[in-house]
Amino acid sequence: MAKSGNKELATVLKEWQGLENDIISLIEGLFNKTENEFVKTIMSIIRHDSEKRKVMLQFTLAHMTKEAPRELILHGDNCERNLLAKVGNV
């Protein structure tokens, strides 16, 4: 991909991270407004998924700029092993 393409992709990924932050904030604000345990469970799952996506987006951005910290690399390896294990179970 050309450098300008990388810049455009990085911009989109950063915007996506912002959306994940917004989702997490929204869930935190709504969580205590319901007593329904099913709804709380779904909100917790959504929040957890958003947190995982934020990490993977940061890993991707860091990889694109060659600034991947060691803990992100390790997390990426763990995610890859987890994904391969899930694919093997299908």
Residue frames as a rotation matrix with the C-alpha (Angstrom) as fourth column:
MET 1
0.586 0.810 0.000 0.00
0.810 -0.586 0.000 0.00
0.000 0.000 -1.000 0.00
ALA 2
-0.040 -0.578 0.815 1.29
0.484 -0.725 -0.490 3.45
0.874 0.375 0.308 -0.83
LYS 3
-0.832 -0.368 -0.415 2.26
0.534 -0.328 -0.779 5.81
0.151 -0.870 0.469 1.96
SER 4
-0.754 0.616 0.228 -0.78
-0.602 -0.787 0.136 8.01
0.264 -0.035 0.964 1.32
GLY 5
0.091 0.777 -0.623 -2.93
-0.245 0.624 0.742 4.89
0.965 0.085 0.247 1.59
ASN 6
-0.329 -0.299 -0.896 -1.32
0.747 0.498 -0.441 4.11
0.578 -0.814 0.059 4.94
LYS 7
-0.999 -0.035 0.029 -2.07
0.013 -0.829 -0.558 7.61
0.044 -0.557 0.829 6.17
GLU 8
-0.341 0.940 -0.026 -5.70
-0.734 -0.249 0.632 7.31
0.587 0.235 0.775 5.08
LEU 9
0.143 0.351 -0.925 -6.00
0.215 0.902 0.375 3.90
0.966 -0.253 0.054 6.73
ALA 10
-0.692 -0.460 -0.556 -4.38
0.638 -0.031 -0.769 5.20
0.337 -0.887 0.315 9.92
THR 11
-0.858 0.437 0.271 -6.89
-0.475 -0.875 -0.093 8.07
0.197 -0.209 0.958 10.00
VAL 12
0.063 0.924 -0.378 -9.80
-0.546 0.349 0.762 5.64
0.835 0.159 0.526 9.64
LEU 13
-0.049 -0.143 -0.989 -8.39
0.550 0.823 -0.146 3.35
0.834 -0.550 0.039 12.34
LYS 14
-0.943 -0.303 -0.137 -7.98
0.288 -0.538 -0.793 6.28
0.167 -0.787 0.594 14.74
GLU 15
-0.508 0.840 0.191 -11.57
-0.770 -0.542 0.338 7.34
0.387 0.025 0.922 14.09
TRP 16
0.186 0.537 -0.823 -12.66
-0.103 0.843 0.528 3.76
0.977 -0.014 0.212 14.75
GLN 17
-0.570 -0.455 -0.684 -10.79
0.642 0.273 -0.717 3.84
0.513 -0.847 0.137 18.07
GLY 18
-0.934 0.260 0.243 -12.74
-0.339 -0.859 -0.384 6.97
0.109 -0.441 0.891 18.95
LEU 19
-0.035 0.966 -0.255 -16.00
-0.698 0.159 0.699 5.18
0.716 0.202 0.669 18.20
GLU 20
0.011 -0.028 -1.000 -14.96
0.441 0.897 -0.020 2.29
0.897 -0.441 0.022 20.46
ASN 21
-0.915 -0.351 -0.197 -14.20
0.342 -0.421 -0.840 4.82
0.212 -0.836 0.505 23.22
ASP 22
-0.608 0.763 0.221 -17.64
-0.731 -0.646 0.218 6.33
0.309 -0.029 0.951 22.73
ILE 23
0.176 0.672 -0.720 -19.27
-0.237 0.738 0.631 2.90
0.955 0.059 0.289 23.01
ILE 24
-0.378 -0.403 -0.833 -17.36
0.673 0.498 -0.547 2.13
0.635 -0.768 0.083 26.21
SER 25
-0.995 0.007 0.104 -18.37
-0.068 -0.799 -0.597 5.48
0.078 -0.601 0.795 27.71
LEU 26
-0.274 0.960 -0.058 -22.00
-0.764 -0.181 0.620 4.96
0.585 0.214 0.782 26.72
ILE 27
0.136 0.282 -0.950 -22.06
0.209 0.929 0.306 1.48
0.968 -0.240 0.068 28.29
GLU 28
-0.721 -0.466 -0.513 -20.47
0.590 -0.023 -0.807 2.80
0.365 -0.884 0.292 31.50
GLY 29
-0.887 0.402 0.228 -23.12
-0.447 -0.870 -0.207 5.51
0.115 -0.286 0.951 31.69
LEU 30
-0.029 0.956 -0.291 -26.03
-0.782 0.159 0.602 3.14
0.622 0.245 0.744 31.09
PHE 31
-0.531 -0.274 -0.802 -24.87
0.010 0.944 -0.330 0.12
0.847 -0.184 -0.498 33.10
ASN 32
-0.936 0.108 -0.335 -26.23
0.346 0.108 -0.932 1.22
-0.065 -0.988 -0.139 36.47
LYS 33
-0.660 0.737 -0.145 -29.47
-0.738 -0.672 -0.056 2.54
-0.139 0.070 0.988 34.99
THR 34
0.184 0.728 -0.660 -30.91
-0.668 0.585 0.460 -0.96
0.721 0.357 0.594 34.63
GLU 35
-0.088 -0.150 0.985 -31.50
-0.889 0.458 -0.010 -3.75
-0.450 -0.876 -0.174 37.08
ASN 36
0.893 0.435 -0.112 -32.08
-0.427 0.742 -0.517 -6.32
-0.142 0.510 0.849 34.34
GLU 37
0.242 -0.857 0.454 -29.22
-0.275 0.388 0.879 -8.82
-0.930 -0.338 -0.142 34.64
PHE 38
0.365 -0.064 0.929 -29.58
0.784 0.559 -0.270 -9.99
-0.502 0.827 0.254 31.04
VAL 39
0.920 0.003 0.392 -29.19
0.237 -0.800 -0.551 -6.42
0.312 0.600 -0.737 29.76
LYS 40
0.685 -0.711 0.158 -26.19
-0.617 -0.451 0.645 -5.88
-0.387 -0.539 -0.748 32.07
THR 41
0.217 -0.596 0.773 -24.59
0.235 0.801 0.551 -9.05
-0.948 0.062 0.314 30.73
ILE 42
0.569 0.058 0.821 -25.07
0.821 0.019 -0.570 -7.96
-0.049 0.998 -0.037 27.12
MET 43
0.949 -0.230 0.214 -23.67
-0.204 -0.969 -0.136 -4.51
0.239 0.086 -0.967 27.93
SER 44
0.478 -0.811 0.337 -20.64
-0.437 0.113 0.893 -6.11
-0.762 -0.574 -0.300 29.60
ILE 45
0.246 -0.343 0.907 -20.02
0.679 0.728 0.091 -8.26
-0.692 0.593 0.412 26.53
ILE 46
0.791 0.095 0.604 -20.27
0.543 -0.563 -0.623 -5.24
0.281 0.821 -0.497 24.22
ARG 47
0.857 -0.499 0.127 -17.89
-0.506 -0.771 0.387 -3.25
-0.095 -0.396 -0.913 26.43
HIS 48
0.299 -0.765 0.570 -15.39
-0.069 0.578 0.813 -6.12
-0.952 -0.283 0.120 26.55
ASP 49
0.400 -0.095 0.912 -15.53
0.859 0.385 -0.337 -6.51
-0.319 0.918 0.235 22.76
SER 50
0.925 -0.036 0.379 -14.94
0.135 -0.900 -0.415 -2.78
0.356 0.435 -0.827 22.30
GLU 51
0.661 -0.727 0.186 -11.96
-0.552 -0.304 0.777 -2.88
-0.508 -0.616 -0.602 24.65
LYS 52
0.184 -0.583 0.791 -10.46
0.409 0.777 0.478 -5.78
-0.894 0.236 0.382 22.68
ARG 53
0.614 0.087 0.785 -11.01
0.786 -0.159 -0.597 -3.98
0.073 0.983 -0.166 19.38
LYS 54
0.954 -0.292 0.068 -9.31
-0.298 -0.948 0.112 -0.85
0.032 -0.127 -0.991 20.76
VAL 55
0.330 -0.872 0.363 -6.23
-0.296 0.269 0.917 -2.91
-0.897 -0.410 -0.169 21.63
MET 56
0.117 -0.265 0.957 -6.14
0.749 0.656 0.090 -4.57
-0.652 0.707 0.275 18.23
LEU 57
0.862 0.184 0.472 -6.61
0.457 -0.685 -0.568 -1.23
0.219 0.705 -0.674 16.46
GLN 58
0.774 -0.633 0.020 -3.73
-0.552 -0.658 0.512 0.21
-0.311 -0.408 -0.859 18.49
PHE 59
0.146 -0.710 0.689 -1.63
0.131 0.704 0.698 -2.84
-0.981 -0.012 0.196 17.63
THR 60
0.438 0.094 0.894 -2.40
0.874 0.187 -0.448 -2.35
-0.209 0.978 0.000 13.93
LEU 61
0.973 -0.070 0.220 -1.55
-0.011 -0.966 -0.260 1.36
0.230 0.251 -0.940 14.08
ALA 62
0.534 -0.824 0.192 1.66
-0.527 -0.147 0.837 0.64
-0.661 -0.548 -0.513 15.95
HIS 63
0.159 -0.447 0.880 2.61
0.519 0.796 0.311 -2.06
-0.840 0.408 0.359 13.45
MET 64
0.722 0.186 0.667 1.99
0.686 -0.319 -0.654 0.32
0.091 0.929 -0.358 10.56
THR 65
0.836 -0.406 0.370 4.31
-0.370 -0.914 -0.169 2.88
0.407 0.005 -0.914 12.12
LYS 66
0.187 -0.784 -0.592 6.82
0.271 0.620 -0.736 0.30
0.944 -0.022 0.329 13.43
GLU 67
-0.462 -0.306 0.832 6.20
-0.625 -0.553 -0.551 1.40
0.629 -0.775 0.064 17.01
ALA 68
0.489 0.741 -0.460 4.63
-0.211 0.613 0.762 -1.75
0.846 -0.275 0.456 18.43
PRO 69
-0.046 -0.468 0.882 5.44
-0.989 -0.104 -0.107 -2.03
0.142 -0.878 -0.458 22.13
ARG 70
-0.861 -0.417 -0.291 6.37
-0.383 0.908 -0.169 -5.50
0.335 -0.035 -0.942 23.36
GLU 71
-0.711 0.626 0.320 3.13
-0.074 0.386 -0.920 -5.96
-0.699 -0.677 -0.228 25.33
LEU 72
0.223 0.795 -0.564 1.06
-0.774 -0.207 -0.598 -5.30
-0.592 0.570 0.569 22.19
ILE 73
-0.265 -0.403 -0.876 3.12
-0.854 0.520 0.019 -7.82
0.448 0.753 -0.482 20.25
LEU 74
-0.992 -0.094 0.090 2.56
-0.128 0.830 -0.544 -10.41
-0.024 -0.550 -0.835 22.98
HIS 75
-0.302 0.952 0.049 -1.16
-0.299 -0.046 -0.953 -9.60
-0.905 -0.302 0.298 23.06
GLY 76
0.168 0.319 -0.933 -1.34
-0.976 -0.081 -0.204 -9.97
-0.141 0.944 0.298 19.29
ASP 77
-0.698 -0.482 -0.530 0.33
-0.543 0.839 -0.049 -13.38
0.468 0.253 -0.847 19.51
ASN 78
-0.865 0.431 0.256 -2.19
0.007 0.521 -0.854 -14.48
-0.501 -0.737 -0.454 22.15
CYS 79
0.031 0.916 -0.399 -5.09
-0.609 -0.300 -0.735 -13.24
-0.793 0.266 0.548 20.03
GLU 80
-0.110 -0.139 -0.984 -3.76
-0.959 0.275 0.068 -15.10
0.261 0.951 -0.164 17.00
ARG 81
-0.953 -0.253 -0.168 -3.44
-0.195 0.934 -0.301 -18.37
0.233 -0.253 -0.939 18.96
ASN 82
-0.574 0.809 0.125 -6.96
-0.089 0.090 -0.992 -17.90
-0.814 -0.580 0.020 20.35
LEU 83
0.141 0.626 -0.767 -8.38
-0.867 -0.296 -0.401 -17.24
-0.478 0.722 0.501 16.90
LEU 84
-0.431 -0.376 -0.820 -6.63
-0.763 0.637 0.109 -20.29
0.482 0.673 -0.561 15.42
ALA 85
-0.983 0.112 0.143 -7.96
-0.006 0.769 -0.640 -22.46
-0.182 -0.630 -0.755 18.25
LYS 86
-0.210 0.971 -0.113 -11.51
-0.329 -0.179 -0.927 -21.23
-0.921 -0.157 0.357 17.62
VAL 87
0.071 0.177 -0.982 -11.20
-0.997 -0.024 -0.076 -21.83
-0.037 0.984 0.174 13.89
GLY 88
-0.789 -0.461 -0.406 -9.99
-0.475 0.877 -0.073 -25.37
0.390 0.135 -0.911 14.64
ASN 89
-0.829 0.511 0.229 -13.13
0.052 0.478 -0.877 -26.02
-0.557 -0.715 -0.422 16.70
VAL 90
-0.148 0.814 -0.562 -15.53
-0.805 -0.429 -0.410 -25.02
-0.575 0.392 0.719 13.93
